[in-house]
Amino acid sequence: MIMTHAGLPDTWVWFALSVMMLALLWVLVRTPSNTSTQHFMNIERLPVLGQLARLFAASPWPLLILKFISVALFLTVIAAGLFGTPIPERNLATTLTWTVWWAGLIITVFFLGSAWCAVCPWDTIASWLVKHRLWRRADESSSLGLKVPKAWRNVWPALAMFIGLTWLELGVGVTTNPYATALLSLVMIVLATIYMAVFEGKAFCKHVCPVGRTVGFYAQLSMVELRPRQQQRCDNCETLECYHGTDEVEPCPTHLVMGTLKQSTYCTSCSACTMSCPHDNVGWRVRSPATEAIQHARPHWGEAWFMLGLLGLTTFHGITMLESWEKGLSSVGQWLGDSGQLILSFSLGMGLVFFLPILLYAILIKITQRLMPIEINFKQLFSKLAFISLPLAFVYHLAHNLNHLVRESRGFTEVLMNPLGRGSLPLSSHELHTRHMSPLISEQLLYGLQAGLMVFGFWLALQILQRRTMETLTDQAAWRSHYLLPGVIFIISVTAFNLWLLVQPMIMRM
Amino acid sequence: MQYLKTLIIATLLCVFALPAYAHHVLGRPSYSLGEDSNTPPSMQVETQIGDFYVTYMAFPAFPKPNEQGRVNLYASRIDNGLPFDGKVTFKVRDDSWFASKTEVLGVQDIDEVVYRQGFIFKNDGDYIITAEFESGGEPYQIDFPLRIGEPLAVGPIGITVAVLFFILLVVNILQRKRRFSLKAKRAREENNS
């Protein structure tokens, strides 16, 4: 029996559209400022969070305990996948990995930035295997420590991995196959270990890991950041312990210097800098969300493709949950002589959905380039404005995942009590119906959050577009609102399509 | 600006006026209880091949060795929904890269709209059931998975451990070699000076 979740009601859609219209008008009529502004507050000043942040900064043990828990859960996932029931909704491997972790991870990024990377079991297991240390600085001979070849020193491998992961998730159906989920987990450990053993630092996290890079890019929109407490102190620092490490503490595994850090994309929140800084000058702080994406993050060609890829693939998740998608897939399958899981037809559809927004974006960037009063290289403009895709991808990802998390994670405690699902039966119609009818939060609150998220993403994308276009012009007097039009068309097209996807009923994953 | 606003509103109205649908995905095994939850669970795969939608159901969902089981196969034309009315041959082979031996389980005629094939397996393992039929002069062959008993999971863990051990061993050997050549180089430099 197939159960579908109801889509976003019209009332919420019209509410979202009305607010978006107002936001659009406001952005079009005002002349943006070209000065750099940033508002932040040290987390350590806050009552409970401050104590927690100080605890994690002062000692490696709290983080280590979290790592142990994460590794224990991860090994249980592998055991459940390999030895447990193949019924996905009764097996910890599929429920924890795809319904709770994968859906919840994106939500945590907004509040905790790239904190997940600090307790990631793939990296933790690889580190323990290669370095033979729980947290202290390892002997340099534990890894070959080679430099990553220049051609691989980018995020293209991570983009390829993310495309592969989406293909496995939606095409092959790893999400409903506990055994395949466990195999995927084992492959990730092997890859992380190979990279850790061969290359210096955390090259796997920085260049290959699809989860790490997704978290890293989304962290640009997060409301927290790890930064110097006093910039002056970092400016005067000549020893750079954050970069080089100390006798006890590892150097920054992704080669970041805290004093010049402007974007969190490659920060793995590993706490090495907070522990190694002799001046205790590194800490977490709360900031206005998306500050990095709006003004600080540096544009790069490969990173622009990753952000646009994220946009295409998150939208693709929603598309695969439409009946018209299945009908189209079936027709293409017949036409191509494809059978079984229609993998060829699926791959073609996925390729199309991946490239279509990029093509639209490229055309609109070309038009923007023509409209601008200054000479600017296409690749530069393409990279610079690609940040607008980040909030659009992020909010749809959040809104979509909220549906999975809120409506499908009921019954997770039962699975936690019987992770291998021994002796369990598939969900009965009654259980399916009960789950469907009792989401974790009220439906109206869920709809409100989804509509609010879409408005938030639209607003952030407009802000990024306006700010980065202004930066390109450099001269405030040369500003004209119509330079924004192609970008605005892109933002509206993507938001409208994603909003429409949210309106559609969505199938329960398991 | 007015033109832009009109364009935006028109586009949004067109987009939101489209009808709503649900979906399901072909070709993946799923497990379900019947509408009456006293019935035993079944494993089901829905897929398509050529002009036909094919649904395969295995009873029970988790058959054990020496236990009677049954496969039900439904095949209907994609264009008009009419069931295929001919003979279907059911075959079986081991689900492994090196399997070559295929056995015929039986040849079945349609019984109302379903082809039924019984089976008893003596050993645990992963098998592939192949259904073959001919329609419009075209041969059709479609494979479905069937697991008997408990899965063997030592394979993936064994391979992972072996690969990890091999990587760490190679790195260790290379590092020793590197250290040894560094020592030798230093010794040579000291001798020369």
Interface residues (C-beta under 8 A of the other chain):
Chain A: M1 I2 T4 G7 D10 V13 L17 M21 L24 L28 I78 L82 F83 P86 I87 L129 V130 S141 S142 S143 L144 G173 T176 N177 Y179 A182 L183 L186 I189 V190 T193 I194 A197 V198 T320 M321 L322 E323 S324 W325 E326 L329 S330 G333 Q334 G337 S339 G340 Q341 L342 L425 P426 L427 S428 S429 H430 S481 L485 V488 I492 S493 A496 F497 L499 W500 V503 Q504 P505 I507
Chain B: M1 L4 K5 I8 T11 L12 V15 F16 L18 A20 Y21 A22 H23 H24 V25 L26 G27 R28 P29 S30 Y31 S32 L33 E35 S37 P41 T47 Q48 I49 G50 D51 A61 F62 I78 I142 D143 R147 E150 P151 A153 P156 I157 T160 V163 L164 I167 L168 V171 L174 Q175 R178 R179
